[in-house]
Amino acid sequence: MRHWAPFVTIILSASAALPVIAAEITFHKDVAPILQARCQECHRKGEAAPMPLLTYNEARPWAKAMKSAVLRKTMPPWFADAAHGKFSNDRSLSQAEIDTLTAWADNGAKEGNPADAPAPRTYAEGWTIGKPDLVLDMGADYKVPAQGSIEYTYFTVPTGFTEDKWIEKIEVRPGARSVVHHIVLMARGPGGKYMAKAKPGVPFVPTVTGLAEGKRLPDTGEGSFYRLGGNEEMVSVYVPGGVAYQTKPGQARLIKAGSDLVFQMHYTANGKEAIDRSQVGIIFAKQPPKERVVNTFIANTNLHIPPASPNHRVDARVKVHHDVTLQSLFPHMHLRGKAFEYVAKYPTGETQTILRVPRYDFNWQLTYELEKPILLPQGTELTATAWYDNSPNNKFNPDATKDVYWGDQSWEEMLAGFVDFVVPVNVDPIAIAPPPPARKVAPARAAPAGGF
């Protein structure tokens, strides 16, 4: 027994010390740094979260709720499987951070000494990218009705650019956040046909949005890159919990001289009429870039999800025809979305799972920024795979008895694996993946508009 006595003493002493340590955890010294690093980007006035967490008085009433959220790992929202890939914007908490927030809530959520607090983070009012060099809005107020289903509505805004512009940061912000489900911002170059009938300052609802029954192509898993190259390019997206589009040093996005910006607005009525006038803020590159960042998504518009299917798989396979660097990924599905995965098959035959999202959440659509961007050599096949739950067990399922096809609205579905590619500035993005040859079954209505 004498041999074990020192160890017993050490264990008892450590156990006795634990409550004392937990009791000493305070907001200013221990909790505020975590909230600054992981939470305040959304939890501040005017952002996506429902309550600010900048000060002790703001955070104290939510101590127990924060404990519950971090233990269930629903907050901060982060869904990447840690076994595949490392991401520079990883929001997940370490176990030590979870333990700190839990202990703070369990021991009275004490304030502590304000002198222990870190310096407050500063934000440009209304923007996460800093003060924009240029702000444009969609050119008109739009009255969102209190009730009913609202078709995707488009607003065209001339940029007035007399020369090509390189964009370092770009952020789309809703004017009436409570009714804006998402915004997709397209840059339409001179001669571009995307929403060509839309006139500046006038809301536009196209009469063609999807594929008609009886005209659908079979789902072979063959995919395509959406609007890669040419006169139209997606340059920013707003979704709740999403991040602004930013590039790394020496990189930029291109908006051509004479371009228009096209706001694709998805509104959701919430029982109260609202007025929206959404905006985009742009920060221009200070030096000519060496690399161009291009956004696109891998799509399978021929998807078909049978009724009551609990785990239906859909693939979208594309091949890159030019060396590119993959920098970020953003999986997108609708209410039946269950899981998502990106896999690269290299010309050597080797495969790599780049991102796996085992629990997709339609309410938190996240961009995953690779810690180390990945070179995809010419000939690499990139596959985006989605799993859907069209069964009655999916509490978000609009109707488990329906066959589900591609479509803009949330009760339809999409497989859209967004990516940011990086190429030298002298490479035309169209070289990455030339358009596939036309297939002989024509849609009765127009091809997808890239909606959410």
NUDREN-352042 format. One record per residue (C-alpha): residue number from 1; residue in three letters; x, y, z. Coordinates in Angstrom, 2 decimals. Example, Ala and Ser with C-alpha at 12.3 -4.5 7.8 and 13.67 -1.06 7.14 Angstrom:
- 1	Ala	12.30	-4.50	7.80 $
- 2	Ser	13.67	-1.06	7.14 $
# end
This chain:
- 1	Met	0.00	0.00	0.00 $
- 2	Arg	2.88	2.35	0.78 $
- 3	His	3.99	1.92	-2.85 $
- 4	Trp	0.67	3.39	-4.19 $
- 5	Ala	0.19	6.08	-1.56 $
- 6	Pro	1.95	8.91	-3.46 $
- 7	Phe	-0.16	8.23	-6.56 $
- 8	Val	-3.40	8.17	-4.54 $
- 9	Thr	-2.42	11.45	-2.94 $
- 10	Ile	-1.72	13.01	-6.36 $
- 11	Ile	-5.07	11.83	-7.79 $
- 12	Leu	-7.03	13.06	-4.77 $
- 13	Ser	-5.25	16.40	-4.87 $
- 14	Ala	-5.93	16.82	-8.60 $
- 15	Ser	-9.59	15.87	-8.15 $
- 16	Ala	-9.99	18.36	-5.36 $
- 17	Ala	-8.42	21.08	-7.49 $
- 18	Leu	-10.74	20.63	-10.48 $
- 19	Pro	-13.83	22.38	-9.01 $
- 20	Val	-11.63	25.27	-7.93 $
- 21	Ile	-10.27	25.70	-11.45 $
- 22	Ala	-13.76	25.51	-12.98 $
- 23	Ala	-15.06	28.00	-10.45 $
- 24	Glu	-12.36	30.47	-11.49 $
- 25	Ile	-13.47	30.56	-15.12 $
- 26	Thr	-14.81	34.03	-15.98 $
- 27	Phe	-16.28	35.73	-18.98 $
- 28	His	-13.60	38.34	-19.56 $
- 29	Lys	-10.57	36.08	-19.09 $
- 30	Asp	-11.76	32.76	-20.51 $
- 31	Val	-15.03	33.04	-22.45 $
- 32	Ala	-14.68	36.31	-24.38 $
- 33	Pro	-11.61	35.11	-26.36 $
- 34	Ile	-13.56	32.03	-27.52 $
- 35	Leu	-16.58	34.10	-28.55 $
- 36	Gln	-14.35	36.51	-30.45 $
- 37	Ala	-12.59	33.76	-32.35 $
- 38	Arg	-15.56	31.49	-33.06 $
- 39	Cys	-18.88	33.25	-32.64 $
- 40	Gln	-18.96	37.02	-32.99 $
- 41	Glu	-18.68	37.06	-36.77 $
- 42	Cys	-22.37	36.07	-36.78 $
- 43	His	-23.40	36.96	-33.21 $
- 44	Arg	-23.46	40.75	-33.51 $
- 45	Lys	-26.02	43.32	-34.53 $
- 46	Gly	-27.14	43.07	-38.13 $
- 47	Glu	-25.69	39.61	-38.77 $
- 48	Ala	-27.25	36.16	-39.18 $
- 49	Ala	-27.46	35.12	-35.53 $
- 50	Pro	-30.54	36.08	-33.50 $
- 51	Met	-28.62	37.62	-30.58 $
- 52	Pro	-25.28	39.44	-30.11 $
- 53	Leu	-22.56	37.96	-27.88 $
- 54	Leu	-20.12	40.86	-27.73 $
- 55	Thr	-20.39	41.76	-24.04 $
- 56	Tyr	-20.94	40.03	-20.73 $
- 57	Asn	-24.43	41.46	-20.38 $
- 58	Glu	-25.34	40.13	-23.83 $
- 59	Ala	-23.85	36.67	-23.28 $
- 60	Arg	-24.83	36.00	-19.65 $
- 61	Pro	-28.53	35.18	-20.31 $
- 62	Trp	-27.46	32.61	-22.91 $
- 63	Ala	-24.89	30.74	-20.82 $
- 64	Lys	-26.96	27.53	-20.47 $
- 65	Ala	-28.05	27.65	-24.10 $
- 66	Met	-24.42	28.02	-25.20 $
- 67	Lys	-23.47	25.03	-23.07 $
- 68	Ser	-26.18	22.93	-24.67 $
- 69	Ala	-25.25	24.02	-28.20 $
- 70	Val	-21.53	23.34	-27.87 $
- 71	Leu	-22.07	19.96	-26.20 $
- 72	Arg	-24.39	18.92	-29.05 $
- 73	Lys	-21.92	20.51	-31.50 $
- 74	Thr	-24.66	22.40	-33.27 $
- 75	Met	-22.77	25.64	-32.64 $
- 76	Pro	-20.63	26.96	-34.09 $
- 77	Pro	-21.97	25.36	-37.29 $
- 78	Trp	-19.29	23.17	-38.86 $
- 79	Phe	-20.05	19.91	-40.60 $
- 80	Ala	-16.84	18.68	-42.24 $
- 81	Asp	-15.63	15.18	-41.34 $
- 82	Ala	-12.29	15.75	-39.60 $
- 83	Ala	-10.92	12.58	-41.21 $
- 84	His	-10.85	14.23	-44.66 $
- 85	Gly	-9.12	17.52	-45.24 $
- 86	Lys	-8.04	20.49	-43.16 $
- 87	Phe	-9.70	23.86	-43.60 $
- 88	Ser	-8.41	27.32	-42.74 $
- 89	Asn	-11.85	28.55	-41.68 $
- 90	Asp	-12.65	25.59	-39.41 $
- 91	Arg	-15.18	26.90	-36.88 $
- 92	Ser	-15.32	23.81	-34.71 $
- 93	Leu	-14.40	24.16	-31.04 $
- 94	Ser	-11.59	22.25	-29.40 $
- 95	Gln	-12.48	20.05	-26.45 $
- 96	Ala	-10.78	22.57	-24.16 $
- 97	Glu	-13.01	25.36	-25.50 $
- 98	Ile	-16.13	23.21	-25.04 $
- 99	Asp	-15.05	22.39	-21.48 $
- 100	Thr	-14.46	26.09	-20.74 $
- 101	Leu	-17.89	27.21	-21.92 $
- 102	Thr	-19.56	24.31	-20.10 $
- 103	Ala	-17.74	25.02	-16.84 $
- 104	Trp	-18.56	28.74	-17.10 $
- 105	Ala	-22.27	27.96	-17.41 $
- 106	Asp	-22.17	25.38	-14.60 $
- 107	Asn	-20.43	27.68	-12.14 $
- 108	Gly	-22.58	30.77	-12.20 $
- 109	Ala	-21.41	32.34	-15.49 $
- 110	Lys	-19.19	34.81	-13.61 $
- 111	Glu	-18.12	38.08	-15.17 $
- 112	Gly	-14.64	38.41	-13.70 $
- 113	Asn	-12.36	41.40	-14.07 $
- 114	Pro	-12.93	43.56	-17.19 $
- 115	Ala	-9.18	44.23	-17.21 $
- 116	Asp	-8.68	40.58	-18.21 $
- 117	Ala	-10.74	40.97	-21.39 $
- 118	Pro	-9.09	40.94	-24.84 $
- 119	Ala	-9.33	44.06	-26.96 $
- 120	Pro	-12.72	44.10	-28.74 $
- 121	Arg	-12.78	42.99	-32.36 $
- 122	Thr	-13.58	45.78	-34.78 $
- 123	Tyr	-15.91	45.41	-37.75 $
- 124	Ala	-16.85	47.75	-40.57 $
- 125	Glu	-20.46	48.67	-39.96 $
- 126	Gly	-22.62	46.33	-41.99 $
- 127	Trp	-19.74	44.53	-43.75 $
- 128	Thr	-17.49	41.58	-42.90 $
- 129	Ile	-14.93	42.44	-45.62 $
- 130	Gly	-14.11	45.90	-44.29 $
- 131	Lys	-15.15	49.20	-45.85 $
- 132	Pro	-15.97	48.57	-49.54 $
- 133	Asp	-14.47	50.64	-52.35 $
- 134	Leu	-17.82	50.45	-54.14 $
- 135	Val	-21.35	49.69	-52.99 $
- 136	Leu	-24.17	48.97	-55.44 $
- 137	Asp	-27.74	48.00	-54.63 $
- 138	Met	-30.25	46.12	-56.74 $
- 139	Gly	-31.70	49.36	-58.09 $
- 140	Ala	-35.20	49.21	-56.62 $
- 141	Asp	-37.11	48.53	-53.44 $
- 142	Tyr	-38.98	45.25	-53.58 $
- 143	Lys	-42.10	44.60	-51.51 $
- 144	Val	-42.05	41.04	-50.21 $
- 145	Pro	-45.62	39.88	-49.48 $
- 146	Ala	-46.60	38.49	-46.12 $
- 147	Gln	-47.95	35.24	-47.57 $
- 148	Gly	-47.53	32.94	-50.54 $
- 149	Ser	-44.81	31.37	-52.66 $
- 150	Ile	-42.54	33.87	-54.38 $
- 151	Glu	-40.81	33.00	-57.65 $
- 152	Tyr	-37.12	33.77	-58.01 $
- 153	Thr	-36.86	37.47	-58.84 $
- 154	Tyr	-33.96	39.09	-60.70 $
- 155	Phe	-32.56	42.62	-60.64 $
- 156	Thr	-30.01	43.89	-63.17 $
- 157	Val	-27.54	46.59	-62.13 $
- 158	Pro	-25.05	48.20	-64.57 $
- 159	Thr	-21.58	48.43	-63.02 $
- 160	Gly	-20.51	51.40	-65.13 $
- 161	Phe	-17.04	49.84	-65.38 $
- 162	Thr	-15.15	51.33	-68.34 $
- 163	Glu	-12.25	48.93	-67.86 $
- 164	Asp	-11.78	45.40	-66.56 $
- 165	Lys	-11.82	45.30	-62.77 $
- 166	Trp	-10.00	42.83	-60.53 $
- 167	Ile	-11.89	42.08	-57.32 $
- 168	Glu	-10.17	41.13	-54.07 $
- 169	Lys	-13.26	40.88	-51.84 $
- 170	Ile	-16.96	40.92	-52.63 $
- 171	Glu	-19.90	40.58	-50.25 $
- 172	Val	-23.65	40.47	-50.89 $
- 173	Arg	-25.88	41.62	-48.05 $
- 174	Pro	-29.67	41.37	-47.79 $
- 175	Gly	-31.68	44.47	-47.10 $
- 176	Ala	-34.46	42.57	-45.30 $
- 177	Arg	-32.67	39.58	-43.83 $
- 178	Ser	-35.82	38.03	-42.35 $
- 179	Val	-37.30	37.31	-45.80 $
- 180	Val	-34.18	36.77	-47.93 $
- 181	His	-33.49	33.07	-48.25 $
- 182	His	-30.46	33.53	-50.49 $
- 183	Ile	-28.85	35.78	-53.10 $
- 184	Val	-26.75	34.66	-56.05 $
- 185	Leu	-24.81	37.44	-57.78 $
- 186	Met	-23.80	36.95	-61.41 $
- 187	Ala	-21.51	39.19	-63.46 $
- 188	Arg	-22.85	39.38	-67.00 $
- 189	Gly	-20.34	40.64	-69.53 $
- 190	Pro	-21.20	42.58	-72.69 $
- 191	Gly	-23.31	40.43	-74.97 $
- 192	Gly	-24.15	37.94	-72.20 $
- 193	Lys	-27.54	36.29	-72.56 $
- 194	Tyr	-28.17	35.51	-68.88 $
- 195	Met	-31.46	37.22	-67.91 $
- 196	Ala	-31.03	39.44	-70.96 $
- 197	Lys	-34.67	40.61	-70.79 $
- 198	Ala	-34.26	42.03	-67.29 $
- 199	Lys	-34.11	45.83	-67.23 $
- 200	Pro	-32.26	47.92	-64.61 $
- 201	Gly	-34.45	48.91	-61.69 $
- 202	Val	-37.30	46.59	-62.69 $
- 203	Pro	-37.96	43.26	-60.90 $
- 204	Phe	-37.88	40.44	-63.42 $
- 205	Val	-39.41	36.96	-63.12 $
- 206	Pro	-38.53	34.65	-66.00 $
- 207	Thr	-41.23	32.42	-67.38 $
- 208	Val	-38.84	29.47	-67.79 $
- 209	Thr	-37.09	27.88	-64.83 $
- 210	Gly	-36.86	24.10	-65.05 $
- 211	Leu	-37.42	20.92	-67.03 $
- 212	Ala	-40.87	19.66	-67.94 $
- 213	Glu	-42.24	16.23	-67.14 $
- 214	Gly	-41.64	13.73	-69.94 $
- 215	Lys	-38.58	15.61	-71.25 $
- 216	Arg	-36.04	14.52	-68.66 $
- 217	Leu	-32.78	12.86	-69.55 $
- 218	Pro	-31.78	9.69	-67.67 $
- 219	Asp	-29.41	10.16	-64.76 $
- 220	Thr	-26.07	8.67	-65.82 $
- 221	Gly	-23.99	10.50	-63.19 $
- 222	Glu	-22.53	12.69	-65.92 $
- 223	Gly	-22.11	16.21	-64.61 $
- 224	Ser	-21.03	19.59	-65.90 $
- 225	Phe	-19.41	22.77	-64.68 $
- 226	Tyr	-22.04	25.49	-64.59 $
- 227	Arg	-21.30	28.66	-66.60 $
- 228	Leu	-17.53	28.23	-66.54 $
- 229	Gly	-16.01	30.86	-68.79 $
- 230	Gly	-17.82	32.90	-71.39 $
- 231	Asn	-19.62	36.11	-70.60 $
- 232	Glu	-21.26	35.14	-67.30 $
- 233	Glu	-19.72	34.19	-63.98 $
- 234	Met	-20.95	33.77	-60.44 $
- 235	Val	-19.05	36.29	-58.31 $
- 236	Ser	-20.75	36.12	-54.89 $
- 237	Val	-23.42	34.35	-52.87 $
- 238	Tyr	-25.33	35.17	-49.70 $
- 239	Val	-26.69	32.36	-47.53 $
- 240	Pro	-27.30	32.44	-43.77 $
- 241	Gly	-24.06	31.55	-42.03 $
- 242	Gly	-22.05	31.85	-45.24 $
- 243	Val	-18.94	33.93	-45.77 $
- 244	Ala	-18.03	36.67	-48.22 $
- 245	Tyr	-15.97	35.76	-51.28 $
- 246	Gln	-12.32	36.69	-50.69 $
- 247	Thr	-9.11	35.85	-52.50 $
- 248	Lys	-5.57	35.24	-51.28 $
- 249	Pro	-2.63	37.63	-51.88 $
- 250	Gly	-1.76	37.82	-55.57 $
- 251	Gln	-5.23	36.59	-56.61 $
- 252	Ala	-8.44	38.29	-57.75 $
- 253	Arg	-11.75	37.72	-59.55 $
- 254	Leu	-12.44	39.43	-62.85 $
- 255	Ile	-15.45	41.56	-63.70 $
- 256	Lys	-15.16	42.74	-67.29 $
- 257	Ala	-15.65	46.29	-68.53 $
- 258	Gly	-19.27	47.00	-69.40 $
- 259	Ser	-20.59	44.20	-67.19 $
- 260	Asp	-23.94	44.16	-65.43 $
- 261	Leu	-24.49	42.53	-62.07 $
- 262	Val	-27.56	40.33	-61.81 $
- 263	Phe	-29.07	39.74	-58.36 $
- 264	Gln	-30.97	36.46	-58.14 $
- 265	Met	-33.28	36.90	-55.17 $
- 266	His	-35.01	34.05	-53.37 $
- 267	Tyr	-37.57	35.48	-50.97 $
- 268	Thr	-39.52	33.52	-48.37 $
- 269	Ala	-42.73	35.02	-46.95 $
- 270	Asn	-42.81	34.93	-43.14 $
- 271	Gly	-46.24	36.35	-42.33 $
- 272	Lys	-45.14	39.97	-42.31 $
- 273	Glu	-44.72	42.24	-45.31 $
- 274	Ala	-41.15	43.54	-45.79 $
- 275	Ile	-39.24	45.91	-48.08 $
- 276	Asp	-35.92	44.66	-49.44 $
- 277	Arg	-33.13	46.50	-51.23 $
- 278	Ser	-30.10	44.24	-51.08 $
- 279	Gln	-26.54	45.43	-51.73 $
- 280	Val	-23.13	44.28	-52.87 $
- 281	Gly	-19.86	45.68	-51.53 $
- 282	Ile	-16.66	45.39	-53.57 $
- 283	Ile	-13.00	45.86	-52.66 $
- 284	Phe	-10.72	46.14	-55.68 $
- 285	Ala	-7.28	44.53	-55.91 $
- 286	Lys	-4.55	47.08	-55.28 $
- 287	Gln	-2.08	45.39	-57.65 $
- 288	Pro	-2.54	43.42	-60.87 $
- 289	Pro	-3.01	39.78	-59.81 $
- 290	Lys	-0.91	36.83	-60.93 $
- 291	Glu	-3.78	34.36	-60.53 $
- 292	Arg	-7.47	34.46	-61.34 $
- 293	Val	-10.08	32.89	-59.06 $
- 294	Val	-13.11	31.44	-60.83 $
- 295	Asn	-16.27	30.20	-59.14 $
- 296	Thr	-18.44	27.49	-60.61 $
- 297	Phe	-20.35	24.44	-59.49 $
- 298	Ile	-20.54	20.79	-60.47 $
- 299	Ala	-24.15	20.00	-61.35 $
- 300	Asn	-26.27	17.00	-62.21 $
- 301	Thr	-29.51	18.44	-63.54 $
- 302	Asn	-30.85	14.98	-64.42 $
- 303	Leu	-31.20	13.81	-60.83 $
- 304	His	-34.29	11.81	-59.89 $
- 305	Ile	-35.06	10.92	-56.27 $
- 306	Pro	-37.78	8.24	-55.89 $
- 307	Pro	-40.56	8.55	-53.30 $
- 308	Ala	-39.86	7.36	-49.74 $
- 309	Ser	-36.16	6.77	-50.47 $
- 310	Pro	-34.17	7.28	-47.22 $
- 311	Asn	-30.64	7.39	-48.65 $
- 312	His	-30.71	8.03	-52.40 $
- 313	Arg	-27.31	8.66	-54.00 $
- 314	Val	-26.68	11.02	-56.91 $
- 315	Asp	-23.28	11.60	-58.57 $
- 316	Ala	-21.99	14.39	-60.78 $
- 317	Arg	-18.68	13.57	-62.48 $
- 318	Val	-16.63	16.08	-64.46 $
- 319	Lys	-13.11	16.05	-65.92 $
- 320	Val	-10.79	19.04	-65.89 $
- 321	His	-9.02	19.73	-69.20 $
- 322	His	-6.40	22.10	-67.80 $
- 323	Asp	-4.28	22.16	-64.66 $
- 324	Val	-6.20	24.02	-61.94 $
- 325	Thr	-5.82	24.61	-58.22 $
- 326	Leu	-8.82	23.83	-56.04 $
- 327	Gln	-9.12	26.40	-53.25 $
- 328	Ser	-12.55	26.11	-51.62 $
- 329	Leu	-15.72	24.01	-51.70 $
- 330	Phe	-19.36	24.78	-50.94 $
- 331	Pro	-21.87	21.89	-51.12 $
- 332	His	-25.47	22.77	-51.86 $
- 333	Met	-28.72	20.79	-51.74 $
- 334	His	-32.27	21.51	-50.57 $
- 335	Leu	-34.54	20.16	-47.83 $
- 336	Arg	-33.99	16.48	-48.65 $
- 337	Gly	-30.20	16.87	-48.58 $
- 338	Lys	-28.56	14.41	-46.18 $
- 339	Ala	-24.82	14.15	-46.90 $
- 340	Phe	-22.29	15.39	-49.46 $
- 341	Glu	-18.81	14.45	-50.63 $
- 342	Tyr	-16.14	15.60	-53.09 $
- 343	Val	-13.65	13.04	-54.47 $
- 344	Ala	-10.80	13.61	-56.93 $
- 345	Lys	-9.56	10.78	-59.15 $
- 346	Tyr	-6.16	11.75	-60.50 $
- 347	Pro	-4.72	10.69	-63.88 $
- 348	Thr	-2.53	8.19	-61.98 $
- 349	Gly	-5.69	6.40	-60.81 $
- 350	Glu	-5.21	7.52	-57.20 $
- 351	Thr	-8.32	8.88	-55.47 $
- 352	Gln	-8.63	11.44	-52.68 $
- 353	Thr	-11.66	12.40	-50.60 $
- 354	Ile	-11.30	16.17	-50.36 $
- 355	Leu	-14.38	16.95	-48.27 $
- 356	Arg	-17.05	14.84	-46.62 $
- 357	Val	-20.11	16.38	-44.96 $
- 358	Pro	-21.87	13.47	-43.21 $
- 359	Arg	-24.67	15.66	-41.80 $
- 360	Tyr	-25.78	18.31	-44.25 $
- 361	Asp	-27.86	21.16	-42.84 $
- 362	Phe	-29.89	23.24	-45.28 $
- 363	Asn	-30.10	26.06	-42.73 $
- 364	Trp	-26.31	26.42	-42.49 $
- 365	Gln	-24.69	26.34	-45.92 $
- 366	Leu	-20.97	26.66	-45.37 $
- 367	Thr	-17.92	27.28	-47.51 $
- 368	Tyr	-14.93	25.07	-46.69 $
- 369	Glu	-11.63	26.80	-47.45 $
- 370	Leu	-8.75	24.38	-47.91 $
- 371	Glu	-5.80	24.99	-45.61 $
- 372	Lys	-3.55	23.84	-48.45 $
- 373	Pro	-5.10	24.28	-51.91 $
- 374	Ile	-4.93	21.16	-54.08 $
- 375	Leu	-3.52	20.94	-57.60 $
- 376	Leu	-5.85	19.07	-59.96 $
- 377	Pro	-3.75	18.11	-62.99 $
- 378	Gln	-5.26	17.98	-66.44 $
- 379	Gly	-7.33	14.81	-66.73 $
- 380	Thr	-8.41	14.73	-63.09 $
- 381	Glu	-12.00	13.57	-62.59 $
- 382	Leu	-13.81	15.46	-59.85 $
- 383	Thr	-16.96	13.87	-58.46 $
- 384	Ala	-19.55	15.55	-56.27 $
- 385	Thr	-21.81	12.99	-54.59 $
- 386	Ala	-25.00	13.82	-52.72 $
- 387	Trp	-27.29	11.66	-50.60 $
- 388	Tyr	-30.95	12.55	-50.11 $
- 389	Asp	-33.58	11.50	-47.58 $
- 390	Asn	-36.97	11.54	-49.27 $
- 391	Ser	-38.56	9.39	-46.59 $
- 392	Pro	-41.19	10.30	-43.98 $
- 393	Asn	-38.42	10.15	-41.35 $
- 394	Asn	-36.98	13.41	-42.69 $
- 395	Lys	-38.85	16.03	-40.68 $
- 396	Phe	-38.00	18.70	-43.27 $
- 397	Asn	-39.33	16.66	-46.20 $
- 398	Pro	-42.08	18.60	-48.03 $
- 399	Asp	-43.70	15.41	-49.36 $
- 400	Ala	-42.29	11.87	-49.12 $
- 401	Thr	-44.76	10.56	-51.71 $
- 402	Lys	-43.33	12.62	-54.58 $
- 403	Asp	-40.69	11.90	-57.21 $
- 404	Val	-38.18	14.71	-56.91 $
- 405	Tyr	-36.26	16.36	-59.74 $
- 406	Trp	-33.92	19.31	-60.24 $
- 407	Gly	-35.54	22.66	-59.60 $
- 408	Asp	-35.03	26.10	-58.08 $
- 409	Gln	-37.53	25.89	-55.26 $
- 410	Ser	-36.74	24.33	-51.88 $
- 411	Trp	-39.34	21.57	-52.37 $
- 412	Glu	-37.40	20.52	-55.50 $
- 413	Glu	-33.74	19.47	-55.33 $
- 414	Met	-30.26	20.30	-56.54 $
- 415	Leu	-26.84	18.74	-56.60 $
- 416	Ala	-24.55	21.77	-56.79 $
- 417	Gly	-20.97	21.25	-55.67 $
- 418	Phe	-19.54	24.78	-55.75 $
- 419	Val	-15.78	25.19	-56.12 $
- 420	Asp	-13.27	28.00	-56.40 $
- 421	Phe	-10.63	27.23	-59.01 $
- 422	Val	-7.37	29.17	-59.39 $
- 423	Val	-5.66	29.60	-62.77 $
- 424	Pro	-3.01	31.97	-64.16 $
- 425	Val	-4.53	35.25	-65.33 $
- 426	Asn	-3.80	34.43	-68.97 $
- 427	Val	-5.88	31.22	-68.90 $
- 428	Asp	-9.47	31.45	-70.15 $
- 429	Pro	-11.66	29.52	-67.67 $
- 430	Ile	-13.48	27.88	-70.58 $
- 431	Ala	-10.29	25.83	-71.12 $
- 432	Ile	-10.85	24.07	-67.77 $
- 433	Ala	-13.87	22.20	-69.07 $
- 434	Pro	-15.16	22.80	-72.61 $
- 435	Pro	-18.95	22.50	-72.83 $
- 436	Pro	-20.16	18.92	-73.35 $
- 437	Pro	-21.68	18.08	-76.74 $
- 438	Ala	-25.38	18.80	-77.03 $
- 439	Arg	-27.71	15.91	-76.24 $
- 440	Lys	-30.77	15.27	-78.35 $
- 441	Val	-33.52	15.40	-75.74 $
- 442	Ala	-34.45	19.06	-75.50 $
- 443	Pro	-35.95	20.61	-72.38 $
- 444	Ala	-39.44	22.01	-72.70 $
- 445	Arg	-38.32	24.85	-70.45 $
- 446	Ala	-34.96	26.54	-69.98 $
- 447	Ala	-31.84	25.14	-68.35 $
- 448	Pro	-31.26	25.84	-64.64 $
- 449	Ala	-30.45	29.37	-63.60 $
- 450	Gly	-28.09	28.41	-60.82 $
- 451	Gly	-30.59	28.99	-58.05 $
- 452	Phe	-30.71	27.67	-54.52 $
# end
